Amino acid sequence: MIDIKKILILTLFGLIFPTSKQVYATIQMLDQVMILDVETLQIEDSVNTEFNQETQCSNISNEVDCISYDNCDWMMNMCMESTTNSCMDYTMEMSCNMASGCEWMMDMCMENMSDNAMNTPHFIVLDELNGYWFVTTIASGFIAQYSLIDNAFIDSYFVGDAPALLAIDPNNKIIYCSRMMPMNGMNDMMPTSESNIIQSLNYSPMGLSQTLNQEYIIDSPAPHGLAINDDGTEIYTASNTADWIYKINILTNEISGVVMDQAINNTPDLTTQRLKPIQCMSSGNRLFVSCSAGTWMDPFNGQSTIIEGKLQMWNSDLMVLVDSIDLGEHSSPWHIVKSPIDEIVYVVLGGDNLFETEGLASISYENDELSINWITNNASFDTLHGVDVSSDGQKIYVSGRGDGNIHIFDNSGNYIDNIFLGQMSMLGGIAVEKKGLPLLGDVNNDFNFNILDIIGLVDIVLNPMMGHPYQMYASDYNQNGLINIFDIILLIESVLSN
């Protein structure tokens, strides 16, 4: 829950508000999110991501309720904690590295002897309308909510199933999460089964809570890529293992899916691991999907083939493929982001350091045709992962999972700078603030001063506990650390004078 008193006190003394926008990066090996100044790259703050799930299976008395919990099994006529699985049960590198206590070494999944109940913060998303940021902890199964004002922890929600990516609807205050793999009672992922659930949660100043339609179930396993359209009425997801893409209509609950690889044309429940889609991104009625691809074994003849990494562009209205572009063998396209100023998608190439294919690609999509503007590679890059772009579209920020750097490029592909956060830090998702703090008096953060802000300010005075962080900041119009009738009077005078 938001500490209203703390925000007001810190507002009064001017102790917490950054003078510039910030970069948020997950430090997976340290169970931290690092916050840096977007211009100077100076570390401003670090946040630990440690949460506990306290479901007591022994307190559940019937089988139906027992098996509804991800960490419980019904055995010997009683509800008991699920047993753990061995790392050796994992056969895919991606699943292995996401599992708590496991590490992919020598082409097999092995126990990580240095592991100590890792949470593994994975993906970050920002709500710059209301003033929140969220992170998934993929190894321990949580979604956590923080304030953009001071990075204060608000709430966490245990979803299990290895929560991967997030998509956010700031207008309706709903967050969506792709859940890849069920978890047992020790919060370890279960390699013998896969989830097919997209989680939906409400959020407020009081924290995270269930929505009316809490879960959307697709026909394919291991949903990973996730995106939301501009008005929040449609969610898109892609199965990492079955190579199917789905559209979920939030208004009607209708779910439609289509195979991504016409060359294979597999059924939705069949694991193919050929295209291996990673992230989805929506722009208008165009949906982009990065496909990591790589080595694929034909199940009919047993022969292995190297599939080039790809970026696909879909018409999300019709769910038909518009265009696809190859990005090279061993390129392993990972996270993607759209330029705020051009019809360009930036694609991180996770790559393979044996072939020095790690890098960043700029892909244009003018006239519904994908074309490569540039690709920047460097032998020093190692397993690049996350990407985001500055608000003016001039700088692109990329996290290095293997090399411990945040790399900065300009929009022409030139390498500008980097900051090293530790060789064993294992950087994951990265997010860059675009808007920053709202203007004082702009209570609804729409860049206009009018009667709606006055109404919003009155609501804050009457119900301060229900104010979002950015509303609270913008409501203290005279910056005296108090939100009261004097702020209302000053805001009315300002609106009338304009």
C-alpha positions as CSV (number, residue, x, y, z in Angstrom):
1,M,0.0,0.0,0.0
2,I,1.2,3.5,-0.8
3,D,2.6,5.5,2.2
4,I,0.7,8.8,1.7
5,K,2.4,10.5,4.6
6,K,5.8,9.6,3.3
7,I,5.1,11.0,-0.1
8,L,3.8,14.3,1.3
9,I,6.8,14.6,3.7
10,L,9.3,13.9,0.9
11,T,7.4,16.3,-1.4
12,L,7.8,19.0,1.2
13,F,11.5,18.6,1.5
14,G,12.2,17.8,-2.1
15,L,14.1,14.7,-1.3
16,I,13.0,12.1,-3.8
17,F,12.0,13.5,-7.2
18,P,14.6,12.9,-9.9
19,T,15.6,15.8,-12.1
20,S,15.7,13.5,-15.2
21,K,14.1,10.3,-16.4
22,Q,15.3,6.9,-15.2
23,V,16.2,3.5,-16.5
24,Y,15.0,0.4,-14.7
25,A,17.0,-2.9,-15.2
26,T,16.6,-6.3,-13.6
27,I,19.8,-7.8,-12.0
28,Q,18.8,-11.4,-12.0
29,M,21.7,-12.9,-10.1
30,L,21.4,-10.3,-7.3
31,D,17.6,-10.4,-7.1
32,Q,17.5,-6.7,-7.6
33,V,16.2,-4.0,-9.9
34,M,18.7,-1.3,-10.5
35,I,17.5,2.3,-11.2
36,L,19.8,4.6,-13.1
37,D,19.7,8.2,-14.4
38,V,18.9,8.0,-18.1
39,E,21.4,10.7,-19.0
40,T,24.4,10.2,-16.7
41,L,23.9,6.5,-16.1
42,Q,24.6,7.1,-12.5
43,I,23.0,4.5,-10.2
44,E,20.2,6.2,-8.3
45,D,18.7,3.3,-6.4
46,S,18.5,-0.5,-6.1
47,V,15.4,-2.5,-5.0
48,N,15.5,-6.0,-3.7
49,T,12.9,-8.5,-5.0
50,E,12.3,-10.9,-2.2
51,F,8.8,-12.2,-1.6
52,N,7.3,-15.2,0.2
53,Q,4.3,-17.3,-0.6
54,E,2.6,-18.6,2.5
55,T,0.0,-21.1,1.2
56,Q,-0.1,-23.9,3.8
57,C,-1.2,-27.1,2.0
58,S,-1.8,-28.9,5.2
59,N,-4.6,-26.4,6.1
60,I,-6.6,-27.5,3.0
61,S,-9.1,-30.2,3.8
62,N,-10.5,-31.3,0.4
63,E,-9.1,-32.5,-2.9
64,V,-10.7,-30.0,-5.2
65,D,-9.3,-27.0,-3.3
66,C,-5.9,-28.7,-2.8
67,I,-5.2,-29.3,-6.5
68,S,-6.3,-25.7,-7.3
69,Y,-3.1,-24.5,-5.7
70,D,0.1,-24.7,-7.8
71,N,2.2,-25.8,-4.8
72,C,-0.1,-28.5,-3.4
73,D,-0.8,-32.1,-4.4
74,W,-3.5,-34.4,-3.0
75,M,-1.7,-37.6,-1.8
76,M,-2.7,-40.3,0.7
77,N,-6.1,-38.6,1.4
78,M,-4.5,-35.4,2.5
79,C,-3.2,-32.1,1.0
80,M,0.6,-32.1,0.9
81,E,3.4,-29.9,-0.5
82,S,4.4,-30.9,-4.0
83,T,7.7,-32.6,-4.5
84,T,10.6,-30.9,-6.2
85,N,12.0,-31.8,-9.6
86,S,15.5,-32.4,-10.7
87,C,17.3,-29.9,-13.0
88,M,18.1,-33.0,-15.2
89,D,14.4,-33.1,-16.1
90,Y,14.7,-30.0,-18.2
91,T,15.7,-30.6,-21.8
92,M,15.5,-27.0,-23.2
93,E,18.1,-24.3,-22.3
94,M,15.5,-21.6,-21.9
95,S,13.4,-23.6,-19.4
96,C,16.5,-24.7,-17.5
97,N,17.9,-21.1,-17.0
98,M,14.5,-19.9,-15.8
99,A,14.2,-22.7,-13.2
100,S,15.4,-21.9,-9.6
101,G,18.6,-23.7,-8.8
102,C,19.4,-24.8,-12.4
103,E,21.9,-23.7,-15.0
104,W,22.5,-24.8,-18.6
105,M,26.1,-26.2,-18.9
106,M,27.7,-28.6,-21.3
107,D,24.5,-29.0,-23.3
108,M,22.5,-30.2,-20.3
109,C,20.6,-28.8,-17.3
110,M,22.6,-29.1,-14.1
111,E,22.2,-28.0,-10.5
112,N,23.6,-24.5,-9.8
113,M,25.6,-25.0,-6.6
114,S,25.7,-21.3,-5.9
115,D,22.0,-20.9,-5.9
116,N,20.2,-19.7,-2.8
117,A,16.5,-19.6,-3.4
118,M,16.7,-17.1,-6.3
119,N,13.7,-15.0,-7.2
120,T,15.1,-13.9,-10.6
121,P,13.5,-10.6,-11.5
122,H,12.8,-10.9,-15.2
123,F,10.6,-8.2,-16.9
124,I,9.7,-4.7,-16.1
125,V,6.8,-2.5,-17.3
126,L,6.0,1.1,-16.3
127,D,2.6,2.9,-15.8
128,E,3.6,6.5,-16.5
129,L,0.0,7.7,-16.3
130,N,-0.6,6.7,-12.6
131,G,2.9,6.3,-11.4
132,Y,3.7,2.6,-10.9
133,W,6.3,0.1,-12.1
134,F,5.9,-3.7,-12.0
135,V,8.3,-6.6,-12.2
136,T,8.0,-10.4,-12.6
137,T,10.1,-12.8,-10.5
138,I,10.2,-15.7,-12.9
139,A,11.8,-18.2,-10.5
140,S,9.6,-17.6,-7.4
141,G,6.3,-16.8,-9.2
142,F,5.5,-13.2,-8.2
143,I,4.3,-10.0,-9.8
144,A,5.4,-7.0,-7.7
145,Q,4.1,-3.4,-7.7
146,Y,6.2,-0.3,-6.8
147,S,5.8,3.5,-6.9
148,L,7.5,5.5,-9.6
149,I,7.8,8.4,-7.2
150,D,10.2,6.8,-4.7
151,N,10.5,3.1,-5.8
152,A,8.6,2.1,-2.6
153,F,7.2,-1.4,-2.5
154,I,3.4,-1.5,-2.6
155,D,2.4,-5.1,-3.0
156,S,3.2,-8.5,-4.5
157,Y,0.9,-11.2,-5.9
158,F,1.9,-14.9,-6.2
159,V,0.7,-16.3,-9.6
160,G,3.1,-19.2,-9.9
161,D,3.7,-20.7,-13.3
162,A,7.0,-18.8,-14.0
163,P,5.5,-15.4,-14.8
164,A,7.4,-14.1,-17.8
165,L,6.3,-10.9,-19.6
166,L,3.8,-8.1,-18.7
167,A,1.4,-5.9,-20.6
168,I,-0.4,-3.0,-18.9
169,D,-3.6,-1.1,-19.4
170,P,-3.0,2.1,-17.4
171,N,-6.5,3.6,-18.1
172,N,-8.3,0.7,-16.6
173,K,-5.5,-0.2,-14.1
174,I,-5.2,-3.8,-15.3
175,I,-1.9,-5.7,-15.7
176,Y,-1.6,-8.9,-17.8
177,C,1.1,-11.6,-17.4
178,S,2.1,-14.6,-19.5
179,R,2.6,-17.7,-17.3
180,M,4.9,-20.3,-18.9
181,M,5.3,-23.3,-16.6
182,P,3.6,-24.6,-13.4
183,M,5.4,-24.4,-10.1
184,N,5.5,-26.8,-7.2
185,G,5.4,-26.2,-3.5
186,M,9.1,-25.2,-3.4
187,N,8.4,-22.5,-6.0
188,D,10.4,-24.5,-8.5
189,M,9.2,-24.9,-12.1
190,M,7.9,-28.3,-13.2
191,P,9.6,-29.4,-16.4
192,T,7.1,-32.1,-17.1
193,S,4.2,-29.7,-17.6
194,E,3.5,-26.3,-19.2
195,S,1.1,-23.6,-18.4
196,N,-1.3,-22.1,-21.0
197,I,-2.6,-19.2,-18.9
198,I,-2.5,-15.4,-19.3
199,Q,-3.1,-13.8,-15.9
200,S,-5.1,-10.7,-15.3
201,L,-4.9,-8.5,-12.2
202,N,-6.3,-5.2,-11.1
203,Y,-4.0,-2.7,-9.4
204,S,-4.6,0.3,-7.2
205,P,-2.9,2.3,-4.5
206,M,-3.9,-0.6,-2.2
207,G,-2.1,-3.2,-4.3
208,L,-2.8,-6.0,-6.6
209,S,-6.1,-8.0,-6.7
210,Q,-8.0,-10.5,-8.9
211,T,-10.0,-9.3,-11.9
212,L,-13.4,-10.5,-12.8
213,N,-11.8,-12.6,-15.6
214,Q,-8.7,-13.6,-13.7
215,E,-7.3,-16.1,-16.3
216,Y,-7.4,-16.5,-20.0
217,I,-6.6,-20.0,-21.3
218,I,-5.1,-20.5,-24.7
219,D,-4.9,-23.8,-26.6
220,S,-1.1,-23.9,-26.7
221,P,1.5,-24.3,-23.9
222,A,4.2,-21.9,-22.6
223,P,2.8,-18.5,-23.6
224,H,5.7,-16.0,-23.4
225,G,5.4,-13.0,-25.8
226,L,2.7,-10.6,-24.6
227,A,1.3,-7.3,-25.9
228,I,-1.7,-5.1,-25.6
229,N,-3.3,-2.8,-28.2
230,D,-3.7,0.9,-27.9
231,D,-7.1,1.0,-26.3
232,G,-6.7,-2.0,-24.0
233,T,-9.4,-4.1,-25.7
234,E,-7.1,-6.8,-27.1
235,I,-4.2,-8.9,-25.7
236,Y,-1.8,-10.8,-27.9
237,T,0.4,-13.7,-26.9
238,A,2.6,-16.3,-28.6
239,S,3.5,-19.8,-27.5
240,N,7.2,-20.3,-27.2
241,T,7.0,-24.0,-27.8
242,A,4.1,-24.5,-30.2
243,D,4.7,-21.5,-32.5
244,W,1.1,-20.3,-32.3
245,I,-0.1,-16.7,-31.9
246,Y,-3.3,-15.6,-30.1
247,K,-5.6,-12.6,-29.9
248,I,-7.7,-12.3,-26.8
249,N,-10.7,-9.9,-27.0
250,I,-11.0,-8.5,-23.4
251,L,-14.6,-7.2,-24.1
252,T,-16.0,-10.5,-25.4
253,N,-13.5,-13.0,-23.9
254,E,-13.2,-14.5,-27.4
255,I,-9.8,-16.1,-28.1
256,S,-8.6,-16.8,-31.6
257,G,-5.3,-18.4,-32.6
258,V,-3.3,-19.1,-35.8
259,V,-0.2,-21.0,-36.5
260,M,2.9,-18.9,-37.1
261,D,4.8,-21.3,-39.3
262,Q,2.9,-22.3,-42.4
263,A,5.7,-24.6,-43.5
264,I,4.9,-26.8,-40.5
265,N,1.2,-26.0,-39.9
266,N,1.2,-27.9,-36.6
267,T,-1.8,-28.1,-34.3
268,P,-1.9,-25.7,-31.4
269,D,-1.0,-28.2,-28.7
270,L,2.0,-29.8,-30.6
271,T,5.4,-28.7,-29.3
272,T,7.5,-27.8,-32.4
273,Q,10.2,-25.5,-31.0
274,R,11.0,-24.2,-34.5
275,L,10.4,-20.4,-34.5
276,K,10.4,-20.1,-30.7
277,P,8.7,-16.7,-30.5
278,I,9.9,-14.5,-27.7
279,Q,8.2,-11.1,-27.6
280,C,5.1,-9.5,-29.1
281,M,4.6,-5.7,-29.7
282,S,1.5,-3.9,-30.9
283,S,1.4,-0.7,-33.0
284,G,-2.0,0.2,-34.5
285,N,-3.3,-2.8,-36.2
286,R,0.2,-4.2,-36.8
287,L,1.6,-6.9,-34.4
288,F,5.3,-7.7,-34.4
289,V,6.8,-10.9,-33.0
290,S,10.5,-11.7,-32.5
291,C,11.4,-15.4,-33.2
292,S,14.6,-16.7,-31.7
293,A,14.6,-19.9,-33.8
294,G,18.0,-21.6,-34.0
295,T,18.6,-25.4,-34.1
296,W,15.5,-27.4,-35.0
297,M,15.2,-31.1,-35.4
298,D,12.7,-32.4,-37.9
299,P,10.6,-35.0,-36.0
300,F,10.0,-36.9,-39.3
301,N,13.5,-37.6,-40.4
302,G,15.6,-36.7,-37.3
303,Q,17.7,-34.2,-39.1
304,S,18.8,-30.9,-37.5
305,T,18.5,-27.6,-39.3
306,I,19.6,-24.1,-38.4
307,I,16.5,-21.8,-38.7
308,E,17.3,-18.1,-39.1
309,G,16.1,-15.7,-36.4
310,K,13.1,-13.7,-37.6
311,L,10.9,-10.7,-37.1
312,Q,7.3,-11.2,-38.2
313,M,4.6,-8.6,-38.8
314,W,1.0,-9.5,-38.5
315,N,-2.3,-7.7,-39.3
316,S,-3.9,-8.0,-35.8
317,D,-7.4,-7.3,-37.1
318,L,-7.4,-10.2,-39.5
319,M,-4.7,-12.3,-37.7
320,V,-2.8,-12.8,-41.0
321,L,0.9,-12.6,-41.6
322,V,1.9,-9.4,-43.5
323,D,5.6,-9.8,-43.8
324,S,8.6,-11.6,-42.3
325,I,12.3,-10.9,-42.4
326,D,15.3,-13.1,-41.6
327,L,18.0,-11.8,-39.3
328,G,20.6,-14.5,-39.8
329,E,21.6,-17.8,-38.4
330,H,22.5,-17.9,-34.7
331,S,21.1,-14.4,-34.3
332,S,18.4,-15.3,-31.7
333,P,16.2,-12.2,-31.8
334,W,14.9,-11.5,-28.3
335,H,13.1,-8.4,-27.0
336,I,11.8,-5.7,-29.3
337,V,10.7,-2.1,-29.0
338,K,9.1,0.5,-31.3
339,S,10.7,3.9,-32.1
340,P,8.5,6.7,-30.8
341,I,9.3,8.9,-33.8
342,D,9.7,6.5,-36.8
343,E,8.1,3.4,-38.3
344,I,11.0,1.4,-36.9
345,V,11.3,-1.6,-34.6
346,Y,14.6,-2.2,-32.7
347,V,15.4,-5.9,-32.2
348,V,17.9,-7.3,-29.7
349,L,19.9,-10.1,-31.1
350,G,20.7,-12.4,-28.2
351,G,23.1,-14.1,-30.6
352,D,25.7,-16.8,-30.1
353,N,29.2,-15.7,-29.0
354,L,30.7,-18.6,-30.9
355,F,29.6,-16.8,-34.0
356,E,29.7,-13.2,-32.6
357,T,26.1,-12.6,-33.7
358,E,25.0,-10.6,-30.7
359,G,23.8,-7.1,-31.5
360,L,21.0,-4.7,-32.2
361,A,19.0,-4.4,-35.4
362,S,16.9,-1.6,-36.7
363,I,14.0,-2.7,-38.9
364,S,11.7,-0.4,-40.9
365,Y,8.1,-1.4,-41.6
366,E,7.0,1.4,-44.0
367,N,4.3,0.4,-46.5
368,D,3.9,-3.0,-44.8
369,E,7.3,-4.1,-45.8
370,L,10.0,-5.1,-43.4
371,S,13.6,-4.0,-44.3
372,I,16.8,-3.8,-42.4
373,N,18.2,-0.3,-41.8
374,W,21.3,-1.5,-39.9
375,I,22.7,-4.2,-37.6
376,T,25.4,-3.4,-35.1
377,N,27.4,-6.3,-33.8
378,N,30.4,-6.4,-31.5
379,A,32.6,-9.2,-30.3
380,S,32.4,-7.9,-26.7
381,F,28.6,-8.4,-26.6
382,D,27.5,-11.5,-24.8
383,T,23.9,-12.8,-24.8
384,L,22.0,-9.5,-25.2
385,H,18.5,-9.5,-23.7
386,G,16.3,-6.5,-23.1
387,V,15.8,-3.2,-25.0
388,D,14.0,0.1,-24.7
389,V,14.3,3.5,-26.3
390,S,14.4,7.1,-25.0
391,S,11.4,9.3,-25.2
392,D,12.9,11.4,-28.1
393,G,13.8,8.2,-30.1
394,Q,17.5,9.2,-30.2
395,K,19.0,6.5,-27.9
396,I,18.4,2.8,-27.5
397,Y,19.3,1.0,-24.3
398,V,20.2,-2.8,-24.4
399,S,20.9,-5.1,-21.4
400,G,23.7,-7.6,-21.7
401,R,22.7,-10.8,-19.9
402,G,26.1,-12.3,-20.3
403,D,28.4,-9.3,-20.3
404,G,26.9,-7.3,-17.4
405,N,26.5,-4.1,-19.3
406,I,23.8,-1.7,-20.3
407,H,24.7,-0.7,-23.8
408,I,23.6,2.6,-25.4
409,F,23.3,3.1,-29.2
410,D,22.1,6.1,-31.2
411,N,19.3,5.6,-33.7
412,S,21.8,5.3,-36.5
413,G,23.4,2.2,-35.0
414,N,26.5,3.9,-33.5
415,Y,27.7,2.6,-30.2
416,I,27.7,5.5,-27.7
417,D,28.3,4.3,-24.2
418,N,27.8,1.6,-21.6
419,I,27.7,1.1,-17.8
420,F,29.1,-2.1,-16.3
421,L,26.9,-3.6,-13.5
422,G,28.9,-6.7,-12.8
423,Q,30.1,-9.8,-14.7
424,M,27.7,-12.1,-12.9
425,S,24.8,-9.8,-12.7
426,M,22.8,-11.4,-15.5
427,L,20.8,-8.4,-16.7
428,G,17.3,-9.1,-17.9
429,G,14.4,-6.8,-18.8
430,I,15.0,-3.1,-19.1
431,A,12.5,-0.1,-19.2
432,V,13.1,3.6,-19.8
433,E,10.9,6.4,-18.5
434,K,9.3,8.4,-21.3
435,K,7.3,11.0,-19.5
436,G,8.7,11.6,-16.0
437,L,6.8,13.4,-13.3
438,P,3.4,15.1,-14.1
439,L,3.0,18.8,-14.0
440,L,1.8,20.2,-10.7
441,G,-2.0,20.6,-10.9
442,D,-2.3,18.2,-13.8
443,V,-4.0,15.6,-11.6
444,N,-5.1,13.3,-14.3
445,N,-1.8,13.6,-16.1
446,D,-3.2,14.5,-19.6
447,F,-1.1,17.6,-20.1
448,N,-4.3,19.8,-19.9
449,F,-5.5,22.0,-17.0
450,N,-9.2,22.0,-16.7
451,I,-12.3,21.1,-14.7
452,L,-11.3,17.4,-14.7
453,D,-8.2,18.2,-12.7
454,I,-10.2,20.2,-10.2
455,I,-12.7,17.3,-9.7
456,G,-9.7,14.9,-9.3
457,L,-8.1,17.1,-6.7
458,V,-11.3,17.3,-4.7
459,D,-11.5,13.5,-4.8
460,I,-7.9,13.3,-3.5
461,V,-8.7,15.7,-0.6
462,L,-11.8,13.7,0.3
463,N,-10.2,10.2,-0.2
464,P,-6.4,10.5,0.0
465,M,-5.9,6.8,0.5
466,M,-7.2,6.2,-3.1
467,G,-4.7,8.5,-4.8
468,H,-2.2,7.1,-7.2
469,P,1.4,8.2,-6.7
470,Y,1.4,10.7,-9.6
471,Q,-2.0,12.0,-8.6
472,M,-0.7,12.7,-5.1
473,Y,2.4,14.5,-6.4
474,A,0.4,16.6,-8.9
475,S,-2.3,17.5,-6.2
476,D,0.1,19.3,-3.9
477,Y,-0.1,22.4,-6.1
478,N,1.6,24.7,-3.7
479,Q,4.2,22.1,-2.7
480,N,3.9,22.6,1.0
481,G,3.6,18.9,1.8
482,L,-0.2,19.1,2.4
483,I,-3.1,18.4,0.1
484,N,-6.1,20.5,1.1
485,I,-8.6,23.3,0.2
486,F,-5.7,25.7,-0.5
487,D,-4.5,23.5,-3.4
488,I,-8.0,23.4,-4.8
489,I,-8.3,27.2,-4.6
490,L,-5.0,27.7,-6.4
491,L,-5.8,25.2,-9.1
492,I,-9.2,26.8,-9.7
493,E,-7.5,30.2,-10.1
494,S,-5.0,28.7,-12.5
495,V,-7.6,27.0,-14.6
496,L,-9.7,30.2,-14.8
497,S,-6.7,32.4,-15.7
498,N,-5.9,30.1,-18.6
